[in-house]
Amino acid sequence: MKANQMLMVLTLALCTKLAWADGRVVDKVYHPYVNALEREFEYRYFYQRQSDHPNNNAMGQKLGYGFSVSDRMALELYLNAERIHPDDYRLSGYEAELRWMLTEQGQYSADWALLFELERQNNDDNYELTTGVLVEKEFGPTSLTVNALLVYEWGQTLKDEIESEFRAQYRYRYLPALQPSIELYSGEKYKGAGPGFMGVHKFSTMQQLKWEAAVVFAIDNQTVDKTIRFALEFEF
């Protein structure tokens, strides 16, 4: 089966039925690329607004440092902080992430990578292991990126279970500094979509600043009304 056919089958299969993990579904849509000798600092922010519960709007931040461990593998470590109510903001956990690029960019009709994440939640001594496939395919001046993820959760306050998440981004490569997109996030208890933007500014051959932002709106009655996400990534 050709790579583009595999991509379409994977997308349709995951859109039909997905279990929503207890973590945040709206997060970074990962691209399947690793740059040799890369080092980076990353900052992520999200805010979830539920109009019926103005005092129960979640906010979270993530600060990470990453580096390549080989030409095709990159490791990143994060500190996570979040709040549900205005007065309970705290350091909530730690996370380690490994990305493994399986194909060279442009080698096949689609580019492929694997993602592995391990997260520990401080207060509840809970753990979350995420594995998944990252796929990106270009269609002329546009690109489709798909993240198909499986999540295994366990701990003191979590029932051991395997769930899944799906993220997709369709973007128009208008300019390096400005690339509008549409993002989709789907799950049993979360279905949302909305507009996004991303871009990159190069300071030198090895230094560049990437940014991305999106507003995701609920498309069913079980989903939080609105989620805003923002990220900065400085590579050097």
N, C-alpha and C positions, 0 to 999 in steps of 0.2 A: 504493500500500500504506500502511495506517495505521501510525502510529509504533509502537504497541504490537505490531503484527504484525511489523514490522521488528526490534524488540527481541528477540522470541522466536526469529525465524529466525536472527539473529546469534548468540544464545546457544547454540542447538542446533548450529549449524555449527561453532562454535569448540570446543565440548565434544567433538565427535566425533574431531577430529584436530588436534593442535597440536605444533609443534616447540619444545623447551625451549631458551631462550637460556642462554649460559654465565653470565650474571649471576644475581642472586638473584631467584627467582620470587616469594617471599613479601615483599611490600612494601606500601606504602600503596595502598589502593583509592581512586582519585581520584573526587571528585564534580565534576560539570560546571558549577561555579559560580565566578564572579568577582565580587567586590564592588568597586564604584568607590571609588577613593582608598584601597584597603586597603594596609597594610604589615604584615609579619609576620616573626617569628623562629620557626624550626621545628627541632625535635630529633627524630631517629628512632634507634631501637635495635633490633637483632635478635640472636638467639642460636639457633644450630642445634645440637641435641644428637643424636649418633649413639651409641647405647648400646654398640655393638660396638667403638667407637674412642674411649675417654674422653679421649685426648690430641689428638684431631683434631676438635674442636668449634669451629665458626666463630662469630665475634662481629663485629659491625660497628656503626658509629655514623655519623650524618649530621647536619651542622649547616648550616642554610640561612637566608638572608635573602631575602624576596620583597616585591614591590610591584606594584601595578597600573600598566600603561602606557596603558590606555584603559578605557572602561566595560566592555569585554568581554575584555580581554587582561591577563594577569598574568605576570611574569617572576620566577624564583627561581634563586638561585645557591647551590651547596652545596660544602662540604668533606666528603670521605668518608674514613673510617678503618676498618680491619678487621684481623682476625687469623685465621689458620687454626690455628696452634699457640700455646700460651701465651706463647712468647717472641718472636713475630714481629709484634706489634702495630705498625701504621705508618699514616701518611697515605697512602692508596691512590690518591686521584684527586680530580678536580674535575668538577662537573656544572652545566649550565645547563638550565633548564626553562621552557617557554612553554606556558601554557594559554589556549585561545581558545574562549570561550563562543559557541556558534552560535545559540542560542535563548534568549529570556527565560524565566525560571523560571515555569512554569505556562502558557506560551504555547500549547504543544501537549500531547498526552497523555503525552509523555516529553520530558525535557530532554537536550540534546545539546551536546557540546564536543569539541575536538581537543586532543591533547597532543603536544608535541615536546620531546625530551630529547637532549642531547649530553653524553657522559661521556668523560673521558680518564683512563686508568689510568697512574699515574706510572711505576712500575718497568718495565713491559713496553712502554710507548709504544703501547698499544692504545686503540682508540676504539670507542664504541658509540652509534649513533644510533637513537632510539626514536620512533616515531610511532604514533598510535592514536586510537581513538574512545572517548569517555566518555559513557555513557548512564545516566540515572536515571529511574525511573518509580515513582509512588506507587500503592499498593493500599490504600486506606483508611488505617489507622494504621501501615502498613508501607511500606518502600521497597526497591526492587531497584536496585542499582548494578552496572553491567557495564563493565569495561575490556578492550577488545580491542586488543592492541598488536603491532606489527611491529618487529623489532629487526634492524638491520644492523650487523655487527661486522667490523672489520678492524684490522690492525696487525702488529707484528713477530712476535708469537707466536700470532696468530689467523688462521685461514683465513677469507677473505672469504665471508660467507654471510648470508642473510636467514632469520631465525627468528621465532617468535611467542610471545606470552604471553597468558594469560587470567586475569583476576581478577574475582571477583564477591562481592558482599556483600548479604545480605538482612537488614534490621534492623527492629526494632519501636520506633517512636518513643514509648516509654513516658513519659519525661520529658525535657526538654531536657538535663538533667545526667546522665541514665542511659538509654542506648539499647542493649539487647542485640542481638546479631546472630549470623549464621552466615556464615563466609567460605569461599570456594572458590578454590583455585589449581590450575591444570592445565597439563601439558606432557608431552612425550614421556618425559622423565626425572624429572618431578616431578608428583605428584598428591597434593594434601593438602586437608584441610578441618578446620574447628574453630570453637569459639565465640569471640566477640569482644564487646567493649563499647566504647562511645564516648559522649562527652557534651560539653557546653559550659557554661561559667560566665561570665556577663556582668558586667563591672565597671562599664561605662558604655555609652553608645550606640556608641562607637567602639572600646572595649577589651573583649576577651573572650579566654578561655583555652579551647582545645579539647584534648581528650585522647582517645586510643584505644589499645586493647590487644587482643591476640588470641593464642591458642595453636592452632597448626595441626599436625595429626597426619597421618602418612603413611597413604595408602589404597592403596598398592601396595608391592611389595618393592624397587623402585628408589629410593624416596624416603627422604630423611633422616627419622629417627624423629619428631622433634619440633622445631618452630620457634616461638619466642616473639618477638613484635614489640610495640613500644611507641612512641608518638609524642606529643609535646606541640607545640602551635602557639599562639603568643601573637599576636593581631591587635590593631593599634592605629592 
